[in-house]
Amino acid sequence: MTYASHPMPPALVTFIDGDEWARLEQPPLGSRAWMLGVVAVQLGVEDGRAVGQLRAHATQAPAPEVRPIVAPTLLQVQLVTEGESPLAPPTLPPPELAGAAARLQLYLDEEAIASVELPPKSAESTRAFGHVFCRWLRAGGFEAGFDLTDFLLLPPGKMYERKVNRALAAGQTVTYAIDLDR
């Protein structure tokens, strides 16, 4: 991850299917060394079906914003410097299931980075995640990045290895293109 120093802290501006949904900005740091904002895609198998939700939360916010995934959908998160307007998110096609129970494709701007799929009839509690985050630092800098895991069935407490883990720069947009077999 890269650390950057900006006079003004950036925000994570999130779009669902082109409409702004959530905006995570640096909360007051108080005595803390840093605060964190995270936008997440959470996919899994429950009751034999592929399900998912989108989640946005910043440290010390009263509660996360959560929305069930109505597939197909595009979740797009842009790191926006304070005082600037977000750019229009890139227009990208929805993923094709192609026999999978779920598919999650990751893009940075318009570049395809990775794709993960959930095989049909996967075990209960099989899960995959994608996160876009910004850690705001007391010194005035920030650390921003994004990640993606494969669909895995892991025991409780076991960490999911990241298939992708990259830095994010101001003005860039991360897209998670999501489809679930309905």
Order of alpha helices (4+ residues) and beta strands (2+ residues): beta-beta-beta-beta-beta-beta-beta-beta-beta-beta-beta-beta-beta
